[in-house]
Amino acid sequence: MISAKIHKNGREILLAACDSILLGKTINLENGAKLKISESFYKEKEVSKKELIEDAKNCTTANFLGKETISALIESGTINKESVMDLNGIPHSQLYKMI
């Protein structure tokens, strides 16, 4: 399952999406920092891969996290695998659109 939340600020639309299994976990990063995968940022609804791709088409920026989420976006051509970072074994990518 994939969790997604749309954050709006004026004309800007940020899509935050991650594998649902990651919600509530903390990733320890190589530089000693910690990344908390919070429900308040990533969870508004559970979405299908098709819904995720549609939401990604309509956002101005996005934050993606997790194997299932990233795989769906690569398969659809929404992102390319060169844009994916590894955060201690968890794939992560961001999307920015010029409008």
Biotite code that builds the C-alpha atoms (Angstrom):
import biotite.structure as struc

atoms = struc.array([
    struc.Atom([0.000, 0.000, 0.000], chain_id="A", res_id=1, res_name="MET", atom_name="CA", element="C"),
    struc.Atom([0.999, 3.577, -0.654], chain_id="A", res_id=2, res_name="ILE", atom_name="CA", element="C"),
    struc.Atom([0.099, 6.506, 1.598], chain_id="A", res_id=3, res_name="SER", atom_name="CA", element="C"),
    struc.Atom([-0.203, 9.989, 0.139], chain_id="A", res_id=4, res_name="ALA", atom_name="CA", element="C"),
    struc.Atom([-1.028, 13.473, 1.284], chain_id="A", res_id=5, res_name="LYS", atom_name="CA", element="C"),
    struc.Atom([-1.471, 16.643, -0.717], chain_id="A", res_id=6, res_name="ILE", atom_name="CA", element="C"),
    struc.Atom([-0.277, 19.865, 0.896], chain_id="A", res_id=7, res_name="HIS", atom_name="CA", element="C"),
    struc.Atom([-1.481, 23.123, -0.701], chain_id="A", res_id=8, res_name="LYS", atom_name="CA", element="C"),
    struc.Atom([-0.057, 26.609, -0.265], chain_id="A", res_id=9, res_name="ASN", atom_name="CA", element="C"),
    struc.Atom([-1.449, 29.105, -2.738], chain_id="A", res_id=10, res_name="GLY", atom_name="CA", element="C"),
    struc.Atom([-0.735, 27.772, -6.225], chain_id="A", res_id=11, res_name="ARG", atom_name="CA", element="C"),
    struc.Atom([1.859, 25.336, -4.940], chain_id="A", res_id=12, res_name="GLU", atom_name="CA", element="C"),
    struc.Atom([0.829, 21.699, -4.522], chain_id="A", res_id=13, res_name="ILE", atom_name="CA", element="C"),
    struc.Atom([3.196, 19.367, -2.690], chain_id="A", res_id=14, res_name="LEU", atom_name="CA", element="C"),
    struc.Atom([2.547, 15.634, -2.926], chain_id="A", res_id=15, res_name="LEU", atom_name="CA", element="C"),
    struc.Atom([4.090, 13.519, -0.172], chain_id="A", res_id=16, res_name="ALA", atom_name="CA", element="C"),
    struc.Atom([3.888, 9.762, -0.787], chain_id="A", res_id=17, res_name="ALA", atom_name="CA", element="C"),
    struc.Atom([5.517, 6.737, 0.792], chain_id="A", res_id=18, res_name="CYS", atom_name="CA", element="C"),
    struc.Atom([5.121, 3.018, 1.289], chain_id="A", res_id=19, res_name="ASP", atom_name="CA", element="C"),
    struc.Atom([2.550, 2.676, 4.066], chain_id="A", res_id=20, res_name="SER", atom_name="CA", element="C"),
    struc.Atom([4.751, 0.202, 5.913], chain_id="A", res_id=21, res_name="ILE", atom_name="CA", element="C"),
    struc.Atom([7.276, 3.013, 6.518], chain_id="A", res_id=22, res_name="LEU", atom_name="CA", element="C"),
    struc.Atom([4.878, 5.290, 8.411], chain_id="A", res_id=23, res_name="LEU", atom_name="CA", element="C"),
    struc.Atom([6.076, 6.013, 11.933], chain_id="A", res_id=24, res_name="GLY", atom_name="CA", element="C"),
    struc.Atom([9.593, 4.714, 11.314], chain_id="A", res_id=25, res_name="LYS", atom_name="CA", element="C"),
    struc.Atom([12.814, 6.674, 11.663], chain_id="A", res_id=26, res_name="THR", atom_name="CA", element="C"),
    struc.Atom([15.676, 6.399, 9.174], chain_id="A", res_id=27, res_name="ILE", atom_name="CA", element="C"),
    struc.Atom([19.167, 6.906, 10.555], chain_id="A", res_id=28, res_name="ASN", atom_name="CA", element="C"),
    struc.Atom([21.138, 8.731, 7.869], chain_id="A", res_id=29, res_name="LEU", atom_name="CA", element="C"),
    struc.Atom([24.872, 8.392, 7.211], chain_id="A", res_id=30, res_name="GLU", atom_name="CA", element="C"),
    struc.Atom([25.605, 11.906, 8.458], chain_id="A", res_id=31, res_name="ASN", atom_name="CA", element="C"),
    struc.Atom([24.062, 11.121, 11.852], chain_id="A", res_id=32, res_name="GLY", atom_name="CA", element="C"),
    struc.Atom([20.779, 12.884, 11.119], chain_id="A", res_id=33, res_name="ALA", atom_name="CA", element="C"),
    struc.Atom([17.449, 11.112, 11.556], chain_id="A", res_id=34, res_name="LYS", atom_name="CA", element="C"),
    struc.Atom([14.459, 11.258, 9.240], chain_id="A", res_id=35, res_name="LEU", atom_name="CA", element="C"),
    struc.Atom([11.080, 10.624, 10.892], chain_id="A", res_id=36, res_name="LYS", atom_name="CA", element="C"),
    struc.Atom([8.489, 9.316, 8.433], chain_id="A", res_id=37, res_name="ILE", atom_name="CA", element="C"),
    struc.Atom([5.478, 10.996, 9.973], chain_id="A", res_id=38, res_name="SER", atom_name="CA", element="C"),
    struc.Atom([1.833, 10.305, 9.308], chain_id="A", res_id=39, res_name="GLU", atom_name="CA", element="C"),
    struc.Atom([1.108, 14.030, 9.540], chain_id="A", res_id=40, res_name="SER", atom_name="CA", element="C"),
    struc.Atom([3.264, 14.619, 6.440], chain_id="A", res_id=41, res_name="PHE", atom_name="CA", element="C"),
    struc.Atom([2.698, 11.444, 4.395], chain_id="A", res_id=42, res_name="TYR", atom_name="CA", element="C"),
    struc.Atom([-0.747, 10.100, 5.286], chain_id="A", res_id=43, res_name="LYS", atom_name="CA", element="C"),
    struc.Atom([-4.038, 11.536, 4.159], chain_id="A", res_id=44, res_name="GLU", atom_name="CA", element="C"),
    struc.Atom([-5.240, 8.518, 2.196], chain_id="A", res_id=45, res_name="LYS", atom_name="CA", element="C"),
    struc.Atom([-4.158, 5.157, 0.841], chain_id="A", res_id=46, res_name="GLU", atom_name="CA", element="C"),
    struc.Atom([-3.757, 5.305, -2.937], chain_id="A", res_id=47, res_name="VAL", atom_name="CA", element="C"),
    struc.Atom([-3.377, 2.862, -5.784], chain_id="A", res_id=48, res_name="SER", atom_name="CA", element="C"),
    struc.Atom([-0.409, 3.129, -8.127], chain_id="A", res_id=49, res_name="LYS", atom_name="CA", element="C"),
    struc.Atom([-2.721, 4.694, -10.719], chain_id="A", res_id=50, res_name="LYS", atom_name="CA", element="C"),
    struc.Atom([-3.911, 7.342, -8.210], chain_id="A", res_id=51, res_name="GLU", atom_name="CA", element="C"),
    struc.Atom([-0.305, 8.055, -7.192], chain_id="A", res_id=52, res_name="LEU", atom_name="CA", element="C"),
    struc.Atom([0.685, 8.689, -10.797], chain_id="A", res_id=53, res_name="ILE", atom_name="CA", element="C"),
    struc.Atom([-2.333, 10.967, -11.351], chain_id="A", res_id=54, res_name="GLU", atom_name="CA", element="C"),
    struc.Atom([-1.572, 12.928, -8.189], chain_id="A", res_id=55, res_name="ASP", atom_name="CA", element="C"),
    struc.Atom([2.056, 13.267, -9.336], chain_id="A", res_id=56, res_name="ALA", atom_name="CA", element="C"),
    struc.Atom([0.883, 14.766, -12.629], chain_id="A", res_id=57, res_name="LYS", atom_name="CA", element="C"),
    struc.Atom([-1.074, 17.457, -10.775], chain_id="A", res_id=58, res_name="ASN", atom_name="CA", element="C"),
    struc.Atom([1.509, 18.558, -8.190], chain_id="A", res_id=59, res_name="CYS", atom_name="CA", element="C"),
    struc.Atom([4.176, 21.241, -8.440], chain_id="A", res_id=60, res_name="THR", atom_name="CA", element="C"),
    struc.Atom([6.606, 19.457, -6.105], chain_id="A", res_id=61, res_name="THR", atom_name="CA", element="C"),
    struc.Atom([6.719, 16.005, -4.579], chain_id="A", res_id=62, res_name="ALA", atom_name="CA", element="C"),
    struc.Atom([8.539, 13.917, -2.003], chain_id="A", res_id=63, res_name="ASN", atom_name="CA", element="C"),
    struc.Atom([8.579, 10.132, -2.581], chain_id="A", res_id=64, res_name="PHE", atom_name="CA", element="C"),
    struc.Atom([9.870, 7.427, -0.248], chain_id="A", res_id=65, res_name="LEU", atom_name="CA", element="C"),
    struc.Atom([9.906, 3.620, -0.361], chain_id="A", res_id=66, res_name="GLY", atom_name="CA", element="C"),
    struc.Atom([10.417, 0.755, -2.785], chain_id="A", res_id=67, res_name="LYS", atom_name="CA", element="C"),
    struc.Atom([6.788, 0.315, -3.878], chain_id="A", res_id=68, res_name="GLU", atom_name="CA", element="C"),
    struc.Atom([6.212, 4.043, -4.327], chain_id="A", res_id=69, res_name="THR", atom_name="CA", element="C"),
    struc.Atom([9.443, 4.651, -6.241], chain_id="A", res_id=70, res_name="ILE", atom_name="CA", element="C"),
    struc.Atom([8.996, 1.545, -8.430], chain_id="A", res_id=71, res_name="SER", atom_name="CA", element="C"),
    struc.Atom([5.514, 2.655, -9.507], chain_id="A", res_id=72, res_name="ALA", atom_name="CA", element="C"),
    struc.Atom([6.811, 6.108, -10.440], chain_id="A", res_id=73, res_name="LEU", atom_name="CA", element="C"),
    struc.Atom([9.788, 4.753, -12.392], chain_id="A", res_id=74, res_name="ILE", atom_name="CA", element="C"),
    struc.Atom([7.591, 2.239, -14.265], chain_id="A", res_id=75, res_name="GLU", atom_name="CA", element="C"),
    struc.Atom([5.194, 5.023, -15.261], chain_id="A", res_id=76, res_name="SER", atom_name="CA", element="C"),
    struc.Atom([8.006, 7.302, -16.441], chain_id="A", res_id=77, res_name="GLY", atom_name="CA", element="C"),
    struc.Atom([7.120, 9.944, -13.831], chain_id="A", res_id=78, res_name="THR", atom_name="CA", element="C"),
    struc.Atom([10.663, 9.844, -12.440], chain_id="A", res_id=79, res_name="ILE", atom_name="CA", element="C"),
    struc.Atom([13.828, 8.178, -13.683], chain_id="A", res_id=80, res_name="ASN", atom_name="CA", element="C"),
    struc.Atom([15.997, 5.903, -11.614], chain_id="A", res_id=81, res_name="LYS", atom_name="CA", element="C"),
    struc.Atom([18.932, 8.320, -11.827], chain_id="A", res_id=82, res_name="GLU", atom_name="CA", element="C"),
    struc.Atom([16.934, 10.712, -9.623], chain_id="A", res_id=83, res_name="SER", atom_name="CA", element="C"),
    struc.Atom([16.601, 8.171, -6.802], chain_id="A", res_id=84, res_name="VAL", atom_name="CA", element="C"),
    struc.Atom([18.767, 8.476, -3.681], chain_id="A", res_id=85, res_name="MET", atom_name="CA", element="C"),
    struc.Atom([19.387, 5.732, -1.155], chain_id="A", res_id=86, res_name="ASP", atom_name="CA", element="C"),
    struc.Atom([18.566, 6.695, 2.439], chain_id="A", res_id=87, res_name="LEU", atom_name="CA", element="C"),
    struc.Atom([20.042, 3.824, 4.408], chain_id="A", res_id=88, res_name="ASN", atom_name="CA", element="C"),
    struc.Atom([18.413, 1.235, 2.130], chain_id="A", res_id=89, res_name="GLY", atom_name="CA", element="C"),
    struc.Atom([15.194, 3.150, 1.459], chain_id="A", res_id=90, res_name="ILE", atom_name="CA", element="C"),
    struc.Atom([14.774, 4.738, -1.985], chain_id="A", res_id=91, res_name="PRO", atom_name="CA", element="C"),
    struc.Atom([13.900, 8.445, -2.024], chain_id="A", res_id=92, res_name="HIS", atom_name="CA", element="C"),
    struc.Atom([13.219, 10.941, -4.791], chain_id="A", res_id=93, res_name="SER", atom_name="CA", element="C"),
    struc.Atom([11.880, 14.443, -5.154], chain_id="A", res_id=94, res_name="GLN", atom_name="CA", element="C"),
    struc.Atom([10.086, 16.039, -8.073], chain_id="A", res_id=95, res_name="LEU", atom_name="CA", element="C"),
    struc.Atom([10.026, 19.714, -9.005], chain_id="A", res_id=96, res_name="TYR", atom_name="CA", element="C"),
    struc.Atom([8.016, 21.101, -11.902], chain_id="A", res_id=97, res_name="LYS", atom_name="CA", element="C"),
    struc.Atom([8.685, 24.371, -13.641], chain_id="A", res_id=98, res_name="MET", atom_name="CA", element="C"),
    struc.Atom([5.411, 26.144, -14.312], chain_id="A", res_id=99, res_name="ILE", atom_name="CA", element="C"),
])
